[in-house]
Amino acid sequence: MVYETIILDKKPPIAYLTFNRPDVLNSINLQMIREFRDALENVGSDKGLRILIITGAGRAFQAGADIKYMTGLSLLEFHEYNHSGMKNMDLLESLPQVSIAAVNGYALGGGLEVALACDIRILSEKARVGVPEVKLGILPGAGGTQRLPRIVGKGRALEMITTGEMIDAQEAYRIGLANKVVPDGEVVKAAEEMAQKILANGPLAVIMAKDAVNVGKDLPQDQACEYAHKNITFLFSTQDAKEGLQAFVDKRAPIWKGE
Ligand code: COA
């Protein structure tokens, strides 16, 4: 697929995905939803990739649904538009790669929902984030009503969702929505620095640890711990775990093979 609304740049082991409709602050139309899905499937099936960094062209990460586009949709068309956008977030969250949102500017509505579906969020000091949908008479339809409270707690999420007000990067950091706030223009660099720390670790261990967190979050705690126990038991049987443990004993850096 040739992309017009996004850019996918693969530099293994890192993939860079950039939302690219800067004239409309990268707002999301159906074409972008389809291209985003194709890119996520492409990244997810590429064994040479271990990190996905998502950012936006211009002054926004993504300003949410394309409001002008939405005004022309029938109810059935809206159903397809919103449902396919929502399913993209599930796909993003379940990727084997670690995803980092490099939030360069506004992340509003669906734009914040993309960042919420990423594993890690790094914000520019100039970023503004929020879920303004109630101001338009709708609600965050791509998982925001579920992921936001899981990340910042129900009270703070409901304040953001029902007031629709934006918060700045420092406030996002204070409430745990941002992992890190960095100077303007340095979000991708900061994401790459974090990526290097992740890439230094056992590749299978990172995949299985993310899987344990993602699957476990929706299970009762005892079942979630049992699930994580199965993942570590699997990891213990791998060559990488033997190498990682032995390298510590030998006081040397491990050499990972992903086996
Ligand atoms: N959908 C469609 N177009 C959008 C958009 C969106 N979500 N967000 C911004 N744009 C367009 C604007 O219409 C404008 O286009 P124009 O130059 O043809 O008029 C352009 O992007 C620049 O936006 P503008 O509003 O002029 O920039 P600003 O700096 O004054 O304000 C925002 C920035 C993000 C505060 C403002 O654009 C905004 O509130 N956008 C809507 C966010 C939203 O409600 N998202 C959830 C949708 S469900």
Residues whose N, C-alpha, C, O or C-beta is under 5 A from the ligand:
A	BS01	COA	D23 V24 L25 S27 A63 G64 A65 D66 I67 K68 Y106 L108 G109 P132 E133
